[in-house]
Amino acid sequence: MDFDYMDLSLVQAMAKGDVRALEELYSRHGQRLLNYLIGQVGGDVVLAEEILQNVMLAAWKAASNFRGDSKVRTWLIAIARNQAINARRKHRLTSVPLNEADGLHKTGPFEQLLRASERAEVREAIRQLPEDQRETLELIFYHGLTGPEAAELQGVALGTIKSRLHRAKETLKYILEGRNE
């Protein structure tokens, strides 16, 4: 069964009150949403978990309104994004990109140290990007959204997403090359 079709059928079942469908949707998307939320709330795992519960509750309540105009994953990330924005305002937090643990496995200690150092440089460079560029870069490269999905989620035109992504890459290149000179 196609992944998108399965997700859609789960949302339709949720709209009819099927709690097991909500549990299945959570098992399919919960970890990815949690990773996204952790980055959005400054690395606060406890707060991210709390927000994730709110996201799933909001999805449960809104299931009957989901028309299928976007992928379910995009819809869930949009709910998570809005919940994270509200939490950042309430708690005066900033988002942080990238997962600290990415790529630390299957290498020796020296390689791990080198990769950790490189990741730290990239994380710091990404933090220096304007918020709109940083969010666009993260949605596409770290959360796997397509350009049109990121545009829909951020409420902007696809051309805006493309230009933000281009500017973000150029700025990152400039920042990282400046550090290595």
C-alpha positions in Angstrom: 0.0 0.0 0.0 1.3 3.5 -0.9 2.6 5.4 2.1 0.6 8.6 1.3 -2.6 6.5 0.7 -2.1 4.7 4.1 -1.6 8.0 5.9 -4.7 9.4 4.2 -6.8 6.4 5.2 -5.5 6.8 8.8 -6.7 10.4 8.9 -10.0 9.4 7.5 -10.4 6.7 10.2 -9.4 9.3 12.8 -12.2 11.5 11.6 -14.6 8.7 12.3 -13.2 8.4 15.9 -10.8 5.5 15.4 -8.2 5.9 18.2 -6.1 3.1 16.8 -5.7 5.1 13.6 -4.3 8.0 15.7 -1.9 5.6 17.4 -0.7 4.3 14.0 -0.2 7.8 12.6 1.8 8.6 15.7 4.0 5.5 15.3 4.5 6.4 11.6 5.4 10.1 12.1 6.0 10.7 15.8 9.8 10.4 15.8 10.2 12.7 12.8 7.9 15.3 14.3 9.7 15.0 17.7 13.1 15.6 16.0 11.6 18.6 14.2 10.1 20.0 17.4 13.3 19.5 19.4 15.1 21.8 16.9 12.3 24.3 17.0 12.3 24.7 20.8 16.0 25.1 21.3 16.8 21.5 22.1 14.3 21.1 25.0 13.3 17.5 24.7 10.7 17.6 27.4 9.0 20.7 25.9 9.2 19.1 22.4 7.4 16.0 23.7 4.7 18.1 25.3 4.2 20.0 22.1 4.1 16.7 20.1 1.2 15.6 22.3 -0.5 18.8 21.4 0.2 18.3 17.8 -1.4 14.8 17.8 -4.4 16.1 19.7 -4.8 18.9 17.2 -4.5 16.4 14.3 -7.2 14.3 16.0 -9.5 17.3 16.3 -8.8 18.5 12.8 -8.9 15.1 11.0 -12.5 15.7 9.7 -11.3 18.9 8.1 -8.4 17.4 6.3 -9.2 17.6 2.6 -6.1 15.8 1.2 -4.8 18.9 -0.6 -1.3 18.1 0.8 0.4 15.0 2.1 -0.5 14.0 5.6 3.2 14.5 6.6 3.1 18.1 5.4 -0.1 18.7 7.3 1.4 17.3 10.5 4.5 19.4 10.1 2.4 22.4 9.6 0.5 21.7 12.8 3.9 21.1 14.6 5.3 24.3 13.2 2.4 26.4 14.5 2.6 24.7 17.9 6.4 25.3 18.0 6.0 29.0 17.1 3.4 29.4 19.9 5.7 27.7 22.4 8.8 29.8 21.3 6.7 32.9 21.9 5.4 31.7 25.2 8.9 30.5 26.4 11.0 33.1 24.5 13.0 30.3 22.8 14.9 30.1 19.6 15.2 27.1 17.3 18.4 25.1 16.8 19.1 23.1 13.7 20.4 19.6 13.2 20.5 16.5 15.4 23.6 16.3 17.6 23.8 12.5 17.1 23.7 12.4 13.3 26.6 10.4 11.8 28.4 9.5 15.0 28.2 5.7 14.4 30.4 3.4 12.5 33.6 5.4 12.7 36.6 5.5 15.0 37.2 8.0 17.7 39.2 10.4 15.6 36.6 10.4 12.8 33.9 10.9 15.3 35.7 13.9 16.8 36.4 15.4 13.3 32.8 14.9 12.3 31.5 16.4 15.5 33.7 19.4 15.0 32.5 19.8 11.4 28.8 19.4 12.5 29.3 22.0 15.2 30.7 24.4 12.5 27.7 23.7 10.2 25.2 24.1 13.1 26.7 27.4 14.1 26.7 28.6 10.5 23.1 27.6 10.1 22.2 29.5 13.3 23.6 32.6 11.6 21.1 32.4 8.8 18.0 34.6 8.8 15.1 32.7 10.3 13.2 32.3 7.0 16.3 30.8 5.2 17.2 28.6 8.1 13.6 27.2 8.3 13.5 26.6 4.6 16.9 24.8 4.6 15.9 22.6 7.5 12.4 21.7 6.1 13.9 20.6 2.8 17.2 19.0 3.8 16.6 17.7 7.3 12.8 17.0 7.2 12.5 15.8 3.6 9.9 18.2 2.4 9.7 19.1 -1.3 9.9 22.7 -2.5 6.2 22.9 -3.0 5.5 21.4 0.4 7.8 23.9 2.1 6.2 26.7 0.2 2.7 25.6 1.3 3.8 25.1 4.9 5.5 28.6 5.0 2.7 30.3 3.1 4.9 31.6 0.3 5.4 31.0 -3.4 7.7 28.2 -4.7 10.0 30.9 -6.2 10.4 32.3 -2.7 11.4 28.9 -1.4 13.9 28.5 -4.2 15.5 31.9 -3.6 15.6 31.4 0.1 17.3 28.0 -0.4 19.8 29.5 -2.8 20.6 32.4 -0.5 21.0 30.1 2.4 23.4 27.8 0.6 25.4 30.8 -0.6 25.6 32.3 2.9 26.6 29.0 4.4 29.3 28.6 1.8 30.6 32.1 2.6 30.5 31.5 6.3 32.2 28.1 6.2 34.8 29.1 3.7 35.6 32.2 5.9 36.2 29.9 8.9 38.6 27.6 7.0 40.9 30.4 5.7 
